């Protein structure tokens, strides 16, 4: 509220000062114009009617045009004593006559007219125009003065009006602004109260009592949307923490159980070796889960370690094919490279290779003996996106599972996923890596016929 009042005060003070100065300038300009016209009349009359006395000529010029006491005309000899006055019209005695300064006298003798504002003459300031006129055989210095009393009175009335009206208007505007701002910020105060009541363990509250089509309503809607995103993020973090704890606990429980059974009695060396081998397998599962979690953390972080380096996508496909071909042979699955265009992108080659390995590995694990997994990399002419397609002839995915397929720790068939060594993070990594590179991944699948994963990535400029 303070800034509002301060702004109104400054604006109104500036407006009042500008109005006062503008009116003063206009009134003085009008006065100077009237003096200039009177001087022109006197000059013309002296030149045209030089056979009459100068006093008579000047008197005739001003008698019918100017109110007595408002205009004063003094006629002085050009080369006589400075205080000598030949004629005074509508003025007072010489003691109260318009003063003639040396600068004005010198300028008139040089042929130039000059305006001056003199001190009080008959109780008010006067505006004076001094000029020289040559008559036949004589030269005169003539001063035409006009009282500034009307100007002063007008400015005084304006000042009084401003001094009375401006504070009154300021009080009205302040009162209006107080109630207006109070009403306008009432929704904001309610929003602030709602924000203060929101806790980390309860993000379900929303700003529900602000329904306005203006910016305040838009702010409330934006704030509610932000709260929704934060709530979903917290729910995902809580769910992720629970799932991660469960996934880590399963191999640890198995490892601990096998060790406890092995320690209950003395056993043969072969039995101990079997326990160690089983424990090593469980430790490998833990290591895979932890590696996947670390990779997700790297891609989730705002300061991700993704490098903006050129990546030859076709070469990465060949590397991923080489890395997974041995496993495909062991599973009796054919790994086929179809169309392989030369495509360059910007990103991180290691992460893109991990994306491809996860997709191919997923297609191999959930396939049938004698099935196949095909990889296609294409770039349509004039297109600025590369399409990487991994298609298998495996068991397929139920339609109800497709919306959750890229969720972390989600498994379509939990028992079978654990049997083949899955962590439930492979496809989540695929989605996150694609998004980190400015792309996206989609899936099409029919149970019993196979699945088709399509990754779209923007090509490098």
C-alpha positions as CSV (number, residue, x, y, z in Angstrom):
1,X,0.0,0.0,0.0
2,X,2.9,2.4,0.8
3,X,4.3,2.1,-2.8
4,X,0.8,2.8,-4.2
5,X,0.3,6.0,-2.1
6,X,3.9,7.1,-2.8
7,X,3.4,6.6,-6.6
8,X,0.1,8.6,-6.5
9,X,1.7,11.5,-4.6
10,X,4.6,11.7,-7.0
11,X,2.4,11.5,-10.1
12,X,-0.1,14.1,-8.8
13,X,2.7,16.5,-7.6
14,X,4.4,16.2,-11.0
15,X,1.1,16.8,-12.8
16,X,0.3,19.9,-10.6
17,X,3.8,21.4,-11.2
18,X,3.6,20.7,-14.9
19,X,0.1,22.3,-15.1
20,X,1.2,25.4,-13.1
21,X,4.3,25.9,-15.2
22,X,2.5,25.3,-18.5
23,X,-0.2,27.8,-17.6
24,X,2.4,30.4,-16.5
25,X,4.3,30.0,-19.7
26,X,1.1,30.3,-21.7
27,X,0.0,33.5,-19.9
28,X,3.4,35.1,-20.3
29,X,3.4,34.2,-24.0
30,X,0.0,35.9,-24.4
31,X,1.3,39.0,-22.6
32,X,4.3,39.2,-24.8
33,X,2.1,38.8,-27.9
34,X,-0.1,41.7,-26.7
35,X,2.9,43.9,-26.1
36,X,4.3,43.0,-29.5
37,X,1.0,43.9,-31.2
38,X,0.8,47.3,-29.3
39,X,4.4,48.1,-30.3
40,X,3.6,47.3,-33.9
41,X,0.6,49.6,-33.8
42,X,2.7,52.5,-32.3
43,X,5.5,52.0,-34.8
44,X,3.1,52.0,-37.8
45,X,1.3,55.1,-36.5
46,X,4.5,57.1,-35.9
47,X,5.8,56.3,-39.4
48,X,2.5,57.1,-41.2
49,X,1.4,60.1,-39.1
50,X,4.7,61.8,-38.4
51,X,3.2,65.3,-38.9
52,X,1.4,65.1,-35.5
53,X,3.0,65.2,-32.1
54,X,4.4,61.9,-30.8
55,X,2.3,62.0,-27.7
56,X,-0.9,62.4,-29.6
57,X,-0.1,59.6,-32.0
58,X,0.8,57.2,-29.2
59,X,-2.3,58.2,-27.2
60,X,-4.6,57.5,-30.1
61,X,-3.0,54.0,-30.6
62,X,-3.7,52.8,-27.1
63,X,-6.7,54.8,-25.8
64,X,-9.4,52.5,-27.4
65,X,-7.5,49.2,-27.0
66,X,-6.2,49.0,-23.5
67,X,-7.8,49.4,-20.1
68,X,-6.3,52.1,-18.1
69,X,-3.9,50.9,-15.5
70,X,-3.2,47.6,-17.3
71,X,-0.9,49.0,-20.0
72,X,1.7,51.8,-19.6
73,X,3.6,53.5,-22.5
74,X,6.6,55.7,-21.9
75,X,8.2,57.7,-24.6
76,X,11.8,58.8,-24.0
77,X,14.3,60.7,-26.2
78,X,16.9,58.4,-27.8
79,X,19.8,60.5,-26.9
80,X,18.6,62.6,-24.0
81,X,19.2,61.9,-20.3
82,X,18.3,58.3,-19.4
83,X,15.6,59.4,-16.9
84,X,14.0,61.9,-19.2
85,X,10.3,61.0,-20.1
86,X,8.6,62.8,-23.0
87,X,5.2,61.2,-22.4
88,X,3.5,58.7,-20.1
89,X,0.2,57.1,-20.9
90,X,-2.1,55.3,-18.4
91,X,0.8,55.3,-16.0
92,X,1.8,56.9,-12.8
93,X,4.4,59.6,-12.0
94,X,8.0,59.1,-13.0
95,X,8.9,57.6,-9.7
96,X,6.6,54.8,-10.4
97,X,7.4,54.6,-14.1
98,X,8.8,51.6,-15.8
99,X,12.6,51.4,-15.3
100,X,14.9,51.5,-18.3
101,X,17.9,49.3,-17.9
102,X,21.2,50.0,-19.8
103,X,20.9,46.7,-21.6
104,X,17.4,47.5,-22.9
105,X,18.4,51.1,-23.9
106,X,21.5,49.8,-25.7
107,X,19.6,47.1,-27.5
108,X,16.9,49.6,-28.7
109,X,19.6,52.0,-30.0
110,X,21.1,49.0,-32.0
111,X,17.7,48.4,-33.5
112,X,16.5,45.3,-31.5
113,X,13.5,45.0,-29.2
114,X,13.9,43.3,-25.8
115,X,11.5,42.0,-23.2
116,X,12.1,42.4,-19.4
117,X,10.2,41.7,-16.3
118,X,10.5,44.6,-13.8
119,X,9.9,44.8,-10.1
120,X,6.8,46.1,-8.5
121,X,5.3,49.1,-10.2
122,X,2.1,50.3,-8.6
123,X,2.0,47.1,-6.5
124,X,2.6,44.5,-9.2
125,X,5.3,43.2,-11.5
126,X,5.2,44.5,-15.1
127,X,6.3,43.0,-18.4
128,X,8.0,45.5,-20.6
129,X,8.9,45.7,-24.3
130,X,11.6,48.3,-25.1
131,X,12.2,49.3,-28.7
132,X,13.3,52.4,-30.8
133,X,11.3,54.3,-33.4
134,X,12.7,57.0,-35.8
135,X,10.3,59.8,-36.7
136,X,11.1,62.6,-39.1
137,X,13.9,64.5,-37.5
138,X,13.8,62.5,-34.2
139,X,14.3,59.1,-32.7
140,X,12.5,57.8,-29.6
141,X,12.8,54.9,-27.2
142,X,9.4,53.6,-26.4
143,X,8.5,51.3,-23.6
144,X,5.3,49.3,-23.6
145,X,4.5,47.7,-20.3
146,X,1.7,45.4,-19.2
147,X,0.8,44.6,-15.6
148,X,1.3,41.0,-14.7
149,X,-1.3,41.3,-12.0
150,X,-3.9,39.3,-14.0
151,X,-1.3,36.6,-14.6
152,X,-0.3,36.5,-10.9
153,X,-4.0,36.3,-9.8
154,X,-4.7,33.5,-12.2
155,X,-1.7,31.5,-11.1
156,X,-2.6,32.2,-7.5
157,X,-6.1,30.9,-7.9
158,X,-4.7,27.8,-9.7
159,X,-2.3,27.2,-6.9
160,X,-5.0,27.5,-4.3
161,X,-7.2,25.1,-6.3
162,X,-4.4,22.6,-6.6
163,X,-3.5,22.9,-2.9
164,X,-7.2,22.1,-1.9
165,X,-8.1,19.6,-4.6
166,X,-4.9,17.6,-4.8
167,X,-4.9,16.4,-1.1
168,X,-8.6,15.7,-1.3
169,X,-8.2,13.7,-4.5
170,X,-5.2,12.0,-2.9
171,X,-7.3,11.0,0.1
172,X,-10.1,9.6,-2.2
173,X,-7.6,7.6,-4.3
174,X,-5.8,6.3,-1.2
175,X,-9.1,5.1,0.2
176,X,-10.2,3.6,-3.0
177,X,-6.8,2.0,-3.6
178,X,-6.9,0.5,-0.1
179,X,-10.2,-1.3,-0.6
180,X,-9.3,-2.2,-4.1
181,X,-5.9,-3.7,-3.3
182,X,-7.4,-5.4,-0.2
183,X,-10.1,-7.1,-2.3
184,X,-7.7,-7.9,-5.1
185,X,-5.1,-9.5,-2.8
186,X,-7.7,-11.5,-0.8
187,X,-7.3,-14.5,-3.0
188,X,-3.6,-14.2,-2.8
189,X,-3.8,-14.3,1.0
190,X,-6.0,-17.4,0.9
191,X,-3.4,-19.0,-1.4
192,X,-0.6,-18.1,1.1
193,X,-2.6,-19.7,3.9
194,X,-3.2,-22.8,1.9
195,X,0.6,-23.0,1.1
196,X,1.5,-22.7,4.8
197,X,-0.9,-25.6,5.6
198,X,0.7,-28.0,3.1
199,X,3.1,-30.5,4.6
200,X,5.5,-32.9,2.9
201,X,3.4,-35.9,4.2
202,X,0.2,-34.5,2.8
203,X,0.3,-32.9,-0.6
204,X,-3.3,-33.5,-1.5
205,X,-4.5,-30.0,-0.6
206,X,-5.4,-27.6,-3.4
207,X,-6.4,-23.9,-3.7
208,X,-10.1,-24.4,-4.2
209,X,-11.7,-21.1,-3.2
210,X,-10.1,-18.9,-5.9
211,X,-12.3,-18.9,-9.0
212,X,-11.4,-15.9,-11.1
213,X,-10.9,-15.5,-14.8
214,X,-8.0,-13.0,-14.3
215,X,-4.3,-13.6,-13.6
216,X,-5.0,-14.5,-9.9
217,X,-7.2,-17.4,-11.1
218,X,-4.5,-18.4,-13.6
219,X,-2.0,-18.3,-10.8
220,X,-4.2,-20.5,-8.6
221,X,-4.6,-23.0,-11.5
222,X,-0.9,-23.1,-12.1
223,X,-0.1,-23.6,-8.5
224,X,-2.6,-26.5,-8.3
225,X,-1.0,-28.0,-11.3
226,X,2.4,-27.7,-9.7
227,X,1.2,-29.3,-6.5
228,X,-0.2,-32.1,-8.6
229,X,3.2,-32.7,-10.2
230,X,5.0,-32.5,-6.9
231,X,2.5,-35.0,-5.4
232,X,3.0,-37.4,-8.2
233,X,6.7,-37.0,-7.9
234,X,6.6,-37.8,-4.2
235,X,4.4,-40.8,-4.8
236,X,6.8,-42.1,-7.4
237,X,9.7,-41.6,-5.0
238,X,7.9,-43.4,-2.2
239,X,6.9,-46.2,-4.6
240,X,10.4,-46.4,-6.0
241,X,11.9,-46.5,-2.5
242,X,9.5,-49.3,-1.5
243,X,10.1,-51.3,-4.7
244,X,13.9,-50.8,-4.5
245,X,13.9,-52.0,-0.9
246,X,11.9,-55.1,-1.9
247,X,14.1,-55.9,-4.9
248,X,17.2,-55.6,-2.8
249,X,15.8,-57.5,0.0
250,X,14.9,-60.6,-2.1
251,X,18.5,-61.6,-3.1
252,X,19.8,-60.6,0.4
253,X,17.2,-62.9,2.0
254,X,18.1,-65.7,-0.3
255,X,21.8,-65.2,0.4
256,X,21.3,-65.0,4.1
257,X,19.1,-68.1,4.2
258,X,21.6,-70.2,2.2
259,X,24.4,-69.2,4.5
260,X,22.4,-69.9,7.7
261,X,21.5,-73.4,6.3
262,X,25.2,-74.0,5.4
263,X,26.3,-73.1,9.0
264,X,23.9,-75.3,10.9
265,X,26.2,-78.4,10.6
266,X,29.5,-79.5,9.1
267,X,29.2,-80.2,5.3
268,X,31.2,-81.6,2.5
269,X,33.4,-79.2,0.5
270,X,31.2,-79.7,-2.5
271,X,28.2,-78.5,-0.6
272,X,30.0,-75.4,0.6
273,X,31.1,-74.7,-3.0
274,X,27.4,-74.9,-4.1
275,X,26.4,-72.4,-1.4
276,X,29.2,-70.1,-2.5
277,X,28.2,-70.4,-6.1
278,X,24.6,-69.6,-5.2
279,X,25.6,-66.7,-3.1
280,X,27.8,-65.4,-5.9
281,X,24.7,-65.6,-8.2
282,X,22.6,-63.6,-5.7
283,X,25.4,-61.0,-5.3
284,X,25.5,-60.6,-9.1
285,X,21.8,-59.9,-9.0
286,X,22.4,-57.3,-6.4
287,X,25.1,-55.7,-8.4
288,X,22.9,-55.5,-11.5
289,X,20.1,-53.8,-9.5
290,X,22.5,-51.3,-8.0
291,X,24.1,-50.6,-11.4
292,X,20.7,-50.0,-12.9
293,X,19.7,-47.7,-10.0
294,X,22.9,-45.7,-10.4
295,X,22.3,-45.4,-14.1
296,X,18.7,-44.1,-13.5
297,X,20.0,-41.6,-11.0
298,X,22.6,-40.3,-13.5
299,X,20.0,-39.7,-16.2
300,X,17.4,-38.3,-13.7
301,X,19.8,-35.7,-12.3
302,X,19.5,-32.1,-13.8
303,X,23.3,-32.0,-14.1
304,X,23.3,-35.3,-15.9
305,X,26.6,-36.7,-17.1
306,X,25.2,-36.9,-20.6
307,X,27.7,-35.3,-23.0
308,X,26.8,-33.5,-26.1
309,X,29.1,-35.5,-28.3
310,X,28.5,-36.8,-31.8
311,X,27.3,-40.4,-31.8
312,X,27.2,-42.6,-34.9
313,X,24.0,-44.5,-34.2
314,X,24.6,-47.2,-36.8
315,X,27.9,-48.1,-35.1
316,X,26.3,-48.2,-31.7
317,X,23.7,-50.7,-33.2
318,X,26.5,-52.9,-34.4
319,X,28.2,-52.8,-31.0
320,X,24.9,-53.7,-29.2
321,X,24.4,-56.6,-31.7
322,X,27.9,-57.9,-31.0
323,X,27.3,-57.7,-27.2
324,X,24.0,-59.6,-27.3
325,X,24.5,-62.2,-30.1
326,X,26.1,-64.8,-27.8
327,X,23.2,-64.7,-25.4
328,X,20.8,-65.0,-28.4
329,X,22.6,-68.1,-29.6
330,X,22.4,-69.7,-26.2
331,X,18.7,-69.0,-26.1
332,X,18.2,-70.4,-29.6
333,X,17.0,-67.0,-30.9
334,X,18.1,-65.5,-34.2
335,X,19.3,-61.9,-34.0
336,X,18.7,-60.1,-37.3
337,X,20.0,-56.7,-38.6
338,X,17.6,-55.3,-41.2
339,X,18.0,-51.9,-42.7
340,X,20.9,-49.9,-41.1
341,X,21.1,-46.3,-42.3
342,X,24.0,-44.1,-41.3
343,X,22.6,-41.8,-38.7
344,X,24.4,-39.3,-36.4
345,X,22.9,-37.9,-33.2
346,X,24.1,-35.8,-30.2
347,X,24.3,-37.6,-26.9
348,X,26.2,-40.3,-24.9
349,X,27.2,-43.4,-26.8
350,X,27.4,-45.6,-23.7
351,X,23.8,-44.8,-22.7
352,X,22.5,-45.3,-26.2
353,X,24.2,-48.7,-26.4
354,X,22.7,-49.6,-23.0
355,X,19.2,-48.6,-24.4
356,X,19.7,-50.9,-27.4
357,X,21.2,-53.8,-25.3
358,X,18.2,-53.6,-22.9
359,X,15.7,-53.8,-25.8
360,X,17.5,-56.6,-27.6
361,X,18.0,-58.5,-24.3
362,X,14.3,-58.1,-23.5
363,X,13.4,-59.5,-26.9
364,X,15.7,-62.5,-26.5
365,X,14.7,-63.4,-22.9
366,X,10.9,-63.4,-23.6
367,X,11.1,-65.2,-26.9
368,X,10.7,-68.8,-28.0
369,X,13.4,-71.2,-29.1
370,X,13.7,-70.7,-32.9
371,X,12.3,-67.2,-32.7
372,X,14.0,-64.1,-33.8
373,X,14.7,-60.5,-32.8
374,X,15.2,-57.9,-35.6
375,X,16.8,-54.5,-35.4
376,X,16.1,-51.7,-37.9
377,X,17.6,-48.2,-38.1
378,X,16.0,-45.9,-40.6
379,X,16.0,-42.3,-41.6
380,X,13.4,-41.1,-44.0
381,X,14.6,-38.5,-46.7
382,X,14.0,-35.0,-45.4
383,X,13.2,-36.3,-41.9
384,X,15.1,-35.0,-38.9
385,X,14.4,-38.0,-36.7
386,X,16.0,-41.4,-36.6
387,X,13.7,-44.4,-35.9
388,X,15.2,-47.4,-34.2
389,X,12.9,-50.5,-34.2
390,X,13.5,-53.7,-32.2
391,X,10.9,-56.4,-33.0
392,X,10.6,-59.9,-31.6
393,X,8.5,-63.0,-32.1
394,X,8.1,-63.7,-28.4
395,X,5.3,-64.2,-26.0
396,X,4.0,-60.7,-26.3
397,X,2.6,-58.4,-23.6
398,X,-1.1,-58.2,-22.4
399,X,-2.9,-54.9,-23.3
400,X,-3.5,-54.1,-19.6
401,X,0.3,-54.1,-18.9
402,X,1.3,-51.7,-21.8
403,X,0.6,-48.5,-19.8
404,X,2.8,-49.6,-17.0
405,X,5.5,-51.3,-19.0
406,X,8.1,-48.5,-18.6
407,X,7.5,-48.1,-14.8
408,X,10.4,-48.9,-12.6
409,X,10.3,-52.4,-11.1
410,X,7.2,-53.3,-13.1
411,X,7.1,-56.9,-14.3
412,X,4.4,-58.4,-16.5
413,X,5.2,-61.9,-15.1
414,X,7.1,-61.5,-11.9
415,X,8.0,-65.1,-11.4
416,X,9.3,-65.5,-14.9
417,X,11.1,-62.2,-14.8
418,X,13.1,-63.3,-11.8
419,X,13.9,-66.7,-13.4
420,X,15.5,-65.0,-16.4
421,X,17.4,-62.5,-14.2
422,X,15.4,-59.4,-14.8
423,X,15.5,-56.5,-12.4
424,X,12.4,-54.7,-13.6
425,X,14.5,-51.6,-14.5
426,X,15.5,-52.4,-18.1
427,X,12.6,-50.7,-19.9
428,X,12.6,-47.9,-17.4
429,X,16.2,-47.2,-18.4
430,X,15.2,-47.4,-22.1
431,X,12.5,-44.7,-21.6
432,X,14.7,-42.4,-19.5
433,X,17.7,-42.6,-21.9
434,X,15.4,-41.8,-24.9
435,X,13.9,-38.8,-23.1
436,X,17.4,-37.6,-22.0
437,X,18.3,-37.5,-25.7
438,X,15.2,-35.6,-26.6
439,X,13.4,-38.6,-28.0
440,X,10.7,-41.1,-27.0
441,X,9.9,-44.8,-27.0
442,X,6.7,-46.5,-27.9
443,X,5.6,-50.2,-27.9
444,X,3.1,-52.3,-29.8
445,X,2.4,-55.9,-28.8
446,X,0.0,-58.8,-29.3
447,X,0.1,-61.7,-26.8
448,X,1.4,-64.8,-28.5
449,X,2.8,-62.9,-31.5
450,X,5.5,-60.7,-30.2
451,X,6.3,-57.0,-29.5
452,X,7.6,-54.1,-31.4
453,X,9.6,-51.2,-29.7
454,X,10.2,-48.0,-31.6
455,X,12.7,-45.4,-30.4
456,X,12.6,-42.0,-32.1
457,X,15.7,-39.8,-31.6
458,X,16.5,-36.4,-33.1
459,X,19.4,-36.4,-35.5
460,X,22.3,-34.1,-35.2
461,X,22.3,-30.8,-37.2
